Amino acid sequence: MHNGPQPTDLGDVRATNRAVVLRHVRDHAPCSRADIATHTGLNKATVSSLVAELIGYRLLRETGVTENRVGRPATMLVLDGEPYAALGMQVSADELVVVAIDPGGNRLLTWQRAFTTLTATAGETVTALAALARRALSRVTGQGRQVLGLTVGIPGLVDTTGAVPLAAALGWHDVPLAVDLRKALREPAFPVTVDNEANLAVLAEQRHGGHADTADLVHLTGTAGIDAGIVVAGRLLRGARGFTGAVGHLPLDPTGPPCRCGRRGCLEAYAGLPALVDRLLPDPAQDDPVTDFTPEIDRIRALARAGEPTVLTGLAETGRHLGHGVALLAGVVNPATVLLGGHLATLAPWLLPAARAELAERTVAPDTGGCHLDASTLGGIAAALGGATAALSTIEAGRLPASTGG
């Protein structure tokens, strides 16, 4: 039996080199073949062959000749990807979202559909997701695009098979979401995957957000639950089973209010969307739980703008709890920046002052370049945008589409 070093698969080497070329063009376009060879270390013949192949698959395109450079004029390259689309979806507290992008990062569609997620069963949610996905798929395939993949973001724990062992904010236990969604879509030819919404949101921040160049970054979701997507040294932190980032269930006070997970005093019990609305907009006449949160957040924002003392006090208290939770997280992973997403971003003008003060109070050596706390600029679609970005991962790893798309 031969146990020595095995020969490298030349197909894998070529895929790796394709990925290097695509990444360089994405980051430095417009650029020439010579630029790629110089900055990546690949030889010119290899670059020429790879570029020709990628142009053939319409993943790159030439934009003409530039003479504004030292030496001979050069043909410049940019990302193309027009024949393709990648889809991302997210399950939020009161809506479903779908985003489609092409490999160049151009937004093809963004749809948000009101849906009573917190009172729906997992089966009802899958049915609604599939219906929205079919509409989006019909739109992009009607444009002659080949779908590369679909990734769904969920506020909960997601295992490596795309199942959801627990999504406390949704009341889900052991839901085989990826399998069920593939069945509902009649086993499509493209991959259908599931991930935690915070992981996808931080991928969107890394690629499309206002802190895209930050190597150590955290995105805190603010939808049905509070999760943290964590990037360390430029790479997504997943942990042993992919369950990293469940900060919504960090225990801040064991005597605090009850949480949906069955414990008391969790961060979500103070700053989660249902808890925040219940505390700031109490309605004794309301028998049923709130399921449409957008109008409620708009009311809170309007009252805060009007200077309503009770709401301002409640937002400051929520901000302090957020600062406490971020300080615990910062003490472990030491991010450069933490971004508040979802409803937390909407209410950031009133949450951030107290949150930053609490973070500084609880952070070791805050004056020596401590964690910066800010609001995300991606709005309420960050996880869906990150899902679409994740669905491009096979192409970005250098694997070619199944066809050229014409």
C-alpha positions as CSV (number, residue, x, y, z in Angstrom):
1,M,0.0,0.0,0.0
2,H,1.4,3.3,-1.1
3,N,1.3,5.9,1.8
4,G,3.6,8.6,0.3
5,P,2.6,11.9,-1.1
6,Q,-0.1,11.7,-3.7
7,P,0.0,13.6,-7.0
8,T,-2.0,16.8,-7.1
9,D,-5.1,16.7,-9.2
10,L,-4.4,19.1,-12.1
11,G,-8.1,19.9,-12.3
12,D,-8.0,21.2,-8.7
13,V,-4.8,23.2,-9.5
14,R,-6.6,24.8,-12.4
15,A,-9.7,25.6,-10.4
16,T,-7.5,27.2,-7.7
17,N,-5.8,29.3,-10.3
18,R,-9.1,30.3,-11.8
19,A,-10.2,31.4,-8.4
20,V,-7.0,33.5,-8.0
21,V,-7.7,35.2,-11.4
22,L,-11.4,35.9,-10.6
23,R,-10.5,37.3,-7.2
24,H,-7.9,39.6,-8.6
25,V,-10.2,41.0,-11.3
26,R,-13.0,41.4,-8.7
27,D,-10.7,43.4,-6.4
28,H,-8.7,45.4,-9.1
29,A,-10.8,45.7,-12.2
30,P,-10.2,47.0,-14.8
31,C,-6.9,45.2,-15.1
32,S,-4.9,43.5,-17.8
33,R,-3.5,40.0,-18.2
34,A,-0.1,41.3,-17.4
35,D,-1.4,42.9,-14.2
36,I,-2.8,39.6,-13.1
37,A,0.4,37.7,-13.8
38,T,2.5,40.4,-12.0
39,H,0.4,40.5,-8.9
40,T,-0.6,36.8,-8.5
41,G,2.7,35.1,-9.5
42,L,1.0,33.0,-12.2
43,N,3.0,32.9,-15.4
44,K,1.7,34.8,-18.4
45,A,0.8,31.7,-20.5
46,T,-1.3,30.3,-17.6
47,V,-3.0,33.6,-17.1
48,S,-3.7,33.9,-20.9
49,S,-5.2,30.4,-20.9
50,L,-7.4,31.0,-17.8
51,V,-8.6,34.3,-19.0
52,A,-9.6,32.9,-22.4
53,E,-11.5,30.1,-20.6
54,L,-13.3,32.5,-18.3
55,I,-14.2,34.8,-21.2
56,G,-15.6,31.7,-23.0
57,Y,-17.9,31.1,-20.0
58,R,-18.7,34.8,-19.8
59,L,-17.3,35.2,-16.3
60,L,-14.9,37.8,-17.6
61,R,-15.1,40.3,-20.4
62,E,-12.8,42.6,-22.2
63,T,-13.6,46.3,-22.0
64,G,-11.2,47.7,-24.6
65,V,-7.6,48.9,-24.8
66,T,-6.1,51.5,-22.4
67,E,-3.0,53.5,-23.3
68,N,-2.9,55.3,-20.0
69,R,-0.1,53.1,-18.6
70,V,3.6,52.5,-18.9
71,G,4.6,50.3,-21.9
72,R,2.4,49.0,-24.7
73,P,-1.4,49.5,-24.6
74,A,-3.2,46.6,-22.9
75,T,-6.7,45.0,-23.2
76,M,-8.5,45.5,-19.9
77,L,-10.7,42.9,-18.1
78,V,-13.7,43.2,-15.8
79,L,-16.1,40.7,-14.3
80,D,-19.0,39.7,-16.5
81,G,-21.3,36.9,-15.3
82,E,-24.4,38.3,-17.1
83,P,-25.7,34.9,-18.1
84,Y,-25.8,33.8,-14.5
85,A,-27.8,34.5,-11.3
86,A,-27.4,33.5,-7.6
87,L,-30.3,33.8,-5.1
88,G,-30.3,34.4,-1.4
89,M,-33.3,34.4,0.9
90,Q,-33.9,35.2,4.6
91,V,-36.6,34.4,7.1
92,S,-37.2,37.5,9.3
93,A,-39.7,38.2,12.1
94,D,-42.5,39.5,9.8
95,E,-41.3,39.0,6.3
96,L,-39.5,36.8,3.8
97,V,-36.8,38.4,1.5
98,V,-35.2,37.2,-1.7
99,V,-32.3,38.9,-3.5
100,A,-30.7,37.9,-6.8
101,I,-27.2,39.0,-8.0
102,D,-24.9,38.1,-10.8
103,P,-21.3,37.1,-10.4
104,G,-20.2,40.7,-10.8
105,G,-22.3,41.7,-7.7
106,N,-25.0,43.5,-9.7
107,R,-28.4,43.4,-8.0
108,L,-31.0,41.7,-10.2
109,L,-33.9,41.8,-7.9
110,T,-34.8,42.5,-4.2
111,W,-38.3,41.4,-3.1
112,Q,-39.7,41.6,0.4
113,R,-42.9,39.7,1.2
114,A,-44.9,40.2,4.5
115,F,-45.3,36.9,6.3
116,T,-46.2,36.1,9.9
117,T,-43.1,34.0,10.5
118,L,-43.4,33.9,14.3
119,T,-46.9,32.3,14.2
120,A,-46.4,30.1,11.1
121,T,-45.4,26.5,11.3
122,A,-42.1,25.4,9.7
123,G,-44.1,23.7,7.0
124,E,-46.0,26.9,6.2
125,T,-42.8,28.8,6.1
126,V,-41.2,26.3,3.7
127,T,-44.3,26.6,1.4
128,A,-44.1,30.4,1.5
129,L,-40.3,30.3,0.8
130,A,-40.8,28.0,-2.1
131,A,-43.5,30.1,-3.6
132,L,-41.3,33.3,-3.4
133,A,-38.3,31.4,-4.7
134,R,-40.3,30.1,-7.7
135,R,-41.3,33.7,-8.6
136,A,-37.7,34.9,-8.4
137,L,-36.4,31.9,-10.3
138,S,-39.0,32.5,-13.0
139,R,-37.9,36.1,-13.3
140,V,-34.1,35.4,-13.6
141,T,-34.5,32.4,-15.9
142,G,-36.9,34.4,-18.0
143,Q,-34.0,36.8,-18.6
144,G,-32.0,33.8,-20.0
145,R,-29.8,33.4,-16.9
146,Q,-28.6,30.2,-15.4
147,V,-29.1,29.9,-11.7
148,L,-26.0,28.9,-9.8
149,G,-27.4,28.4,-6.4
150,L,-29.9,29.4,-3.6
151,T,-28.9,30.0,0.0
152,V,-31.5,30.7,2.8
153,G,-30.7,32.5,6.1
154,I,-32.4,31.4,9.2
155,P,-32.3,32.9,12.7
156,G,-31.2,29.8,14.5
157,L,-28.7,26.9,14.6
158,V,-28.0,25.3,11.3
159,D,-26.0,22.1,10.9
160,T,-23.8,21.0,8.0
161,T,-26.8,19.2,6.3
162,G,-28.9,22.4,6.2
163,A,-31.2,21.2,9.0
164,V,-32.2,23.5,11.8
165,P,-31.8,21.8,15.2
166,L,-33.1,24.9,17.0
167,A,-34.5,28.3,16.0
168,A,-35.9,29.5,19.4
169,A,-37.2,32.7,17.9
170,L,-39.3,30.8,15.4
171,G,-40.3,28.0,17.7
172,W,-38.5,25.4,15.4
173,H,-36.9,22.2,16.6
174,D,-35.2,19.7,14.3
175,V,-36.5,21.1,10.9
176,P,-34.8,19.5,7.8
177,L,-35.1,22.8,6.0
178,A,-32.7,22.3,3.1
179,V,-34.3,18.9,2.3
180,D,-37.8,20.2,2.6
181,L,-37.1,23.2,0.4
182,R,-35.4,21.1,-2.3
183,K,-38.5,18.9,-2.3
184,A,-40.8,21.9,-2.5
185,L,-38.7,23.2,-5.5
186,R,-38.8,19.7,-7.1
187,E,-35.1,19.0,-6.7
188,P,-33.6,21.8,-8.8
189,A,-30.4,21.3,-10.7
190,F,-28.6,24.0,-8.6
191,P,-27.6,23.7,-4.9
192,V,-30.1,24.7,-2.2
193,T,-28.4,25.4,1.1
194,V,-29.2,26.9,4.5
195,D,-27.1,28.9,6.9
196,N,-27.5,31.0,10.0
197,E,-28.7,34.5,9.0
198,A,-25.8,36.2,10.8
199,N,-23.2,34.2,9.0
200,L,-24.7,35.3,5.7
201,A,-25.2,38.9,6.9
202,V,-21.5,39.3,7.8
203,L,-20.5,37.8,4.4
204,A,-22.6,40.6,2.8
205,E,-20.9,43.2,5.0
206,Q,-17.5,41.7,4.0
207,R,-18.3,42.1,0.3
208,H,-20.9,44.9,0.0
209,G,-21.0,46.8,3.2
210,G,-19.4,50.0,4.5
211,H,-16.6,48.0,6.3
212,A,-15.7,45.6,3.5
213,D,-12.0,45.9,4.1
214,T,-12.2,45.0,7.8
215,A,-10.6,41.7,8.5
216,D,-12.1,41.2,12.0
217,L,-15.8,42.0,11.8
218,V,-19.0,41.1,13.5
219,H,-22.6,41.7,12.3
220,L,-25.4,41.5,15.0
221,T,-28.7,40.6,13.4
222,G,-31.9,42.3,14.7
223,T,-34.8,40.4,13.2
224,A,-36.6,37.4,14.8
225,G,-33.5,36.8,17.0
226,I,-30.1,38.2,17.7
227,D,-27.2,36.3,16.3
228,A,-23.6,37.2,15.5
229,G,-21.8,36.6,12.2
230,I,-18.1,36.6,13.1
231,V,-15.2,37.1,10.6
232,V,-11.7,36.6,12.1
233,A,-8.6,37.4,10.0
234,G,-10.8,37.6,7.0
235,R,-12.5,34.2,7.4
236,L,-15.9,33.3,8.7
237,L,-15.8,31.7,12.2
238,R,-18.1,28.6,12.3
239,G,-16.9,26.5,15.2
240,A,-16.9,22.7,15.5
241,R,-20.5,22.2,14.4
242,G,-21.3,25.5,12.8
243,F,-23.2,26.9,15.8
244,T,-20.9,29.9,16.4
245,G,-22.5,33.3,17.2
246,A,-25.6,32.5,19.3
247,V,-25.1,35.7,21.3
248,G,-28.8,36.3,21.7
249,H,-28.8,33.7,24.4
250,L,-25.8,35.0,26.3
251,P,-27.1,35.3,29.9
252,L,-26.8,38.9,31.0
253,D,-28.8,38.5,34.2
254,P,-30.2,35.1,35.6
255,T,-33.0,37.0,37.3
256,G,-34.0,38.9,34.2
257,P,-37.0,38.5,32.0
258,P,-37.9,35.1,30.5
259,C,-36.5,34.3,27.0
260,R,-38.0,32.1,24.3
261,C,-35.2,29.6,24.8
262,G,-36.6,28.8,28.3
263,R,-33.9,30.6,30.3
264,R,-34.0,34.1,31.8
265,G,-32.1,37.3,31.3
266,C,-30.7,36.5,27.8
267,L,-29.7,39.3,25.5
268,E,-32.7,38.6,23.2
269,A,-35.0,38.9,26.2
270,Y,-33.9,42.6,26.5
271,A,-33.1,43.6,22.9
272,G,-34.8,41.1,20.6
273,L,-37.5,42.5,18.4
274,P,-40.6,41.0,20.2
275,A,-39.2,42.0,23.6
276,L,-38.4,45.5,22.5
277,V,-41.8,46.1,21.0
278,D,-43.6,44.7,24.1
279,R,-41.6,46.8,26.4
280,L,-41.7,50.1,24.5
281,L,-45.2,49.9,23.1
282,P,-47.3,48.0,25.8
283,D,-50.9,47.5,24.8
284,P,-53.0,45.9,27.6
285,A,-55.9,45.4,25.1
286,Q,-53.7,43.4,22.7
287,D,-54.5,39.7,23.3
288,D,-52.5,38.2,20.5
289,P,-48.7,38.7,20.0
290,V,-47.5,41.2,17.5
291,T,-46.7,39.6,14.1
292,D,-46.1,42.7,11.9
293,F,-43.2,44.5,13.4
294,T,-42.4,47.1,10.8
295,P,-45.2,49.5,11.8
296,E,-44.3,49.0,15.5
297,I,-40.6,49.9,14.8
298,D,-41.8,52.9,12.8
299,R,-43.9,54.0,15.8
300,I,-41.0,53.6,18.2
301,R,-38.8,55.7,15.9
302,A,-41.5,58.4,15.5
303,L,-41.9,58.6,19.3
304,A,-38.1,58.7,19.8
305,R,-37.9,61.6,17.3
306,A,-40.6,63.4,19.2
307,G,-38.6,63.0,22.4
308,E,-41.1,60.8,24.2
309,P,-39.4,60.2,27.6
310,T,-40.5,56.6,28.2
311,V,-39.4,55.5,24.8
312,L,-36.1,57.3,25.0
313,T,-35.4,55.7,28.4
314,G,-36.3,52.3,27.1
315,L,-34.1,52.6,24.1
316,A,-31.2,53.7,26.2
317,E,-31.7,50.7,28.5
318,T,-31.8,48.4,25.5
319,G,-28.6,50.1,24.3
320,R,-26.9,49.3,27.6
321,H,-27.8,45.7,27.3
322,L,-26.5,45.5,23.8
323,G,-23.2,47.1,24.9
324,H,-23.0,44.5,27.7
325,G,-23.5,41.7,25.1
326,V,-21.0,43.2,22.7
327,A,-18.4,43.6,25.4
328,L,-18.7,39.8,26.2
329,L,-18.2,39.0,22.6
330,A,-15.4,41.5,22.1
331,G,-13.5,40.0,25.1
332,V,-13.5,36.7,23.3
333,V,-12.9,37.4,19.6
334,N,-11.6,41.0,19.7
335,P,-13.3,42.4,16.5
336,A,-12.2,45.7,15.1
337,T,-15.9,46.5,14.3
338,V,-19.3,45.3,15.4
339,L,-22.3,46.3,13.2
340,L,-25.9,46.4,14.4
341,G,-28.3,45.1,11.7
342,G,-32.0,44.8,11.1
343,H,-34.2,46.7,13.6
344,L,-31.2,47.5,15.7
345,A,-29.8,49.5,12.8
346,T,-33.1,51.3,12.3
347,L,-33.0,52.4,15.9
348,A,-29.3,52.9,16.1
349,P,-29.4,56.7,16.6
350,W,-31.0,56.1,20.0
351,L,-29.3,52.7,20.9
352,L,-25.7,53.5,20.0
353,P,-24.8,56.2,22.6
354,A,-25.7,54.0,25.6
355,A,-24.3,50.9,23.9
356,R,-21.0,52.5,23.2
357,A,-20.7,53.8,26.7
358,E,-21.5,50.4,28.2
359,L,-19.0,48.7,25.8
360,A,-16.3,51.1,26.8
361,E,-17.1,50.6,30.5
362,R,-16.9,46.8,30.2
363,T,-14.0,46.6,27.7
364,V,-10.4,46.0,28.8
365,A,-8.2,48.9,27.7
366,P,-10.9,50.7,25.6
367,D,-8.6,53.6,24.8
368,T,-6.0,51.4,23.1
369,G,-7.9,50.8,19.9
370,G,-10.9,48.9,21.2
371,C,-13.9,47.6,19.3
372,H,-15.8,50.1,17.2
373,L,-19.6,49.8,17.4
374,D,-21.7,51.1,14.5
375,A,-24.9,50.5,12.4
376,S,-25.0,48.4,9.3
377,T,-25.7,50.3,6.0
378,L,-27.2,47.2,4.3
379,G,-30.7,47.6,5.8
380,G,-33.0,44.7,6.4
381,I,-31.8,42.5,3.5
382,A,-28.2,41.8,4.7
383,A,-28.8,38.0,5.2
384,A,-30.5,37.6,1.8
385,L,-27.7,39.5,0.1
386,G,-25.2,37.4,1.9
387,G,-27.1,34.3,0.8
388,A,-26.8,35.3,-2.8
389,T,-23.1,36.0,-2.3
390,A,-22.6,32.5,-0.7
391,A,-24.5,30.9,-3.6
392,L,-21.6,32.1,-5.8
393,S,-19.0,30.3,-3.8
394,T,-18.6,27.4,-6.2
395,I,-17.8,29.8,-9.1
396,E,-15.6,31.9,-6.9
397,A,-13.7,28.8,-5.9
398,G,-12.8,28.3,-9.6
399,R,-15.4,25.7,-10.5
400,L,-17.0,26.4,-13.9
401,P,-20.7,26.5,-14.5
402,A,-22.3,23.4,-16.0
403,S,-22.9,25.3,-19.2
404,T,-21.8,28.5,-20.8
405,G,-25.3,29.9,-20.7
406,G,-25.1,30.5,-24.4
